[in-house]
Amino acid sequence: MKIIFILLLLAGLVVAVIIAQGRQYQAFLDKAGKVTGTLTAKEERRLRADQPTNVEHWVRYSYSVDGKQYSGEEKVEYADLWHSLQEGQGAEIYYHKGNPGKSHLALVLDRRVGIAQKLSSVEAK
């Protein structure tokens, strides 16, 4: 019984964190513009050299706002998105209108916000 309680508590904590992150991303989107950029690199980053299965997937991209070039990188947590992204392809980029150097890859951010919104609506029921 204690194990079930602990698992439910942990699940609730994970949901709360995802919802909070979703709210932060939504606040970013409220101040964001959108441009088309280019994916410049895909890379796998090993968290620890001695654990080859512990890998994070990252993409780097470049974009231009008002004639000025910027670059950014984004962790991609979703396998379907990771496999669909190719170096050199165009991609929508959200950037902060007040600070264009702050940005997110639209595909990833949209997915994160969507998941958080779904969890919020389930939690509200």
N, C-alpha and C positions, 0 to 999 in steps of 0.2 A: 504494500500500500504506500509506503514511504517513497518507493522508487517512482510510482505513478505520479504522486504529488510533485516530486522533484522534476520529473519530465514535463509535466504540465506547467510548472512554474518557469522552467527554462524556455519552453515554447512561447509562453506569454511574454517573456523578456525579449526574445528574438522578434516577435511580432511588434512589440512596442518600439524597438530600435529601428526596424524597417519603416514603420509609420513616421517616426521622428525624422529619419533621413529623407523620406518622401516629402515631408513638409519643408525641409531645408531646400531640397531641389525645386519644389514648386515656388518658393520665394525667389530663387535664382531665376526661374523661368519668367516670373512676373516682371523682371527687370532686364530681360534678355532680348537681343536681336538674333536674327538667323541669317547665315550666309552659307554658300557652298564652298567647301574646302577640298583638300586632297589628302588621302591617307598616304603617308610617306613611309611608314614601316609597321610591321607586325613583329612582335617578339614574345618569346616565352621567357619568363624570369623565374629562376629557381629560388625558392625561399631559403633553402639550405642545400648546399652542394652534396651533402651526404644522404639526401632524401630526394631522389630523382622524380618521384611521383608528386612531389609538392611543388606545383608550378602555377604561376599566375600568367594570364594572357593580357598583353598591353598592345595598344596601337598608338602611333604618333601621327599627327596630322598638321597641316599648315592651312592658313586661311588669311584673308585680307579684309580689313575694315577701313573704310575711308582712305584707301590707297596705301595703308601701312600693313606690312606682313607680320603675322603672328604664328606661333606654333603651340601645340599642346599635346598632351598624352592622356589616355584614358584606360583604366583597367576594364576589361570586358569579362564579366562574370558568366555570360550566357554562351554556351557552346554553339548554338545555332548561329548566333551573330558572329562569333569568332570565326567560324568556318566560312561564313559568307563574305567576310571582308577581305579585300585584296589590295595590296600596295598599288598605288597609282589611281585608284578609283576615286570618283567624287563622293563627297559625303556632306550632309548637312551638319553644320556646327552652330550651337548656341553660344553666344558670347554676351558678357555683361556689358550693357550699354555705357555704364559709367566707368568701366575698366575693361576694355576689349581684350586684354591679355588673359582674363579669366574666361575659360570656355569649357564646354562639354560636347562630346560627340552626341548628336541628337538621337540616334538609334538607341544608344545605351541609356541616356537620361530618360527618354520617353518610356523605355521598358521599366526602369527603376520607379518612376513616378506612377506608372500604371499598376505595378504590383503593390505599391504602398496604398494607392487608392482602393484597390480591391480588398486589401486586408483591413483598411479603415472601415469600409462599408460592412464587412463581415463582423468586425468587432462591435460596430454600432447596433447590430441586430440583437 
